[in-house]
Amino acid sequence: MKLAVLGGSLRRESLNRRLLEHLARSLEQRGHDLRTLSGDALRLPLFDADLPAPAEVLALRDALEGIHGLVIVSPEYNAGIPPHLKNAVDWLSTLAPNPLKGLPVLLAAASPGAFGGARALLSWRPVLANLGALALPVAITVPLADKNLDANGAPLEARAKGEIQKALASFLEWTARLRGEPHDPLPPS
Ligand SMILES: Cc1cc2nc3c(=O)[nH]c(=O)nc-3n(C[C@H](O)[C@H](O)[C@H](O)COP(=O)(O)O)c2cc1C
């Protein structure tokens, strides 16, 4: 399937970008076609309703075209969505057609804190519902991510390893189901 991973922060050492790269590799290893949208691809002008969508936003829209499912890897800022990611989805929501509409979305977060970015993911759910995207019931959180992710973004701890494998399997099942493809039963939650 054609899939995209979008997120991470803009800083060079972003833990969320490391996690995103690990998730992208894991999906590629399962034979899927991956587009990675992070770093400079998300360095967009601040949303201004008086302006037409800038070239950077149209490039993001083009990169999302034709995908069957999306993984969003979001840092948590003050218990919510960081501004560069909210800015990106606000721009995308003004386009016709809105490229996020109807997409199944797996939410993921990594944080050095104890909650692993869970509160940011709760903030994403109403935003995605408003965009007509389907945030899946499973999600990935990596607490203490400065200690629990290796240099390539792979989890070091057994609980996170298991959670990531289960969440990716569930994401692929839902995405195949929504496309009407043959599928296995959903893994146990
Ligand atoms: C403005 C700001 C607010 C933050 N608020 C939270 C928070 O509410 N919860 C949390 O777990 N971490 C919070 N953090 C810490 C981030 O989780 C941490 O900096 C993390 O490494 C950011 O993701 P990144 O590594 O992908 O850049 C905040 C960081 C910043 C810069």
The ligand as a Gaussian input file, in Angstrom:
#p B3LYP/6-31G(d) Opt

LIG

0 1
 C        7.335000      24.414000      24.265000
 C        7.508000      23.026000      24.797000
 C        6.499000      22.465000      25.549000
 C        6.627000      21.142000      26.002000
 N        5.578000      20.563000      26.670000
 C        5.633000      19.237000      26.976000
 C        4.493000      18.559000      27.510000
 O        3.460000      19.113000      27.724000
 N        4.601000      17.227000      27.746000
 C        5.755000      16.524000      27.474000
 O        5.782000      15.304000      27.685000
 N        6.856000      17.144000      26.987000
 C        6.804000      18.476000      26.726000
 N        7.895000      19.115000      26.199000
 C        9.145000      18.357000      26.070000
 C        9.159000      17.640000      24.747000
 O        8.420000      16.439000      24.847000
 C       10.618000      17.339000      24.393000
 O       11.316000      18.552000      24.207000
 C       10.706000      16.447000      23.184000
 O       12.045000      16.018000      23.044000
 C       10.205000      17.179000      21.942000
 O       10.161000      16.335000      20.861000
 P       11.393000      16.180000      19.858000
 O       12.483000      15.435000      20.607000
 O       10.843000      15.372000      18.728000
 O       11.853000      17.549000      19.480000
 C        7.800000      20.418000      25.733000
 C        8.828000      21.017000      24.997000
 C        8.672000      22.296000      24.517000
 C        9.794000      22.903000      23.668000

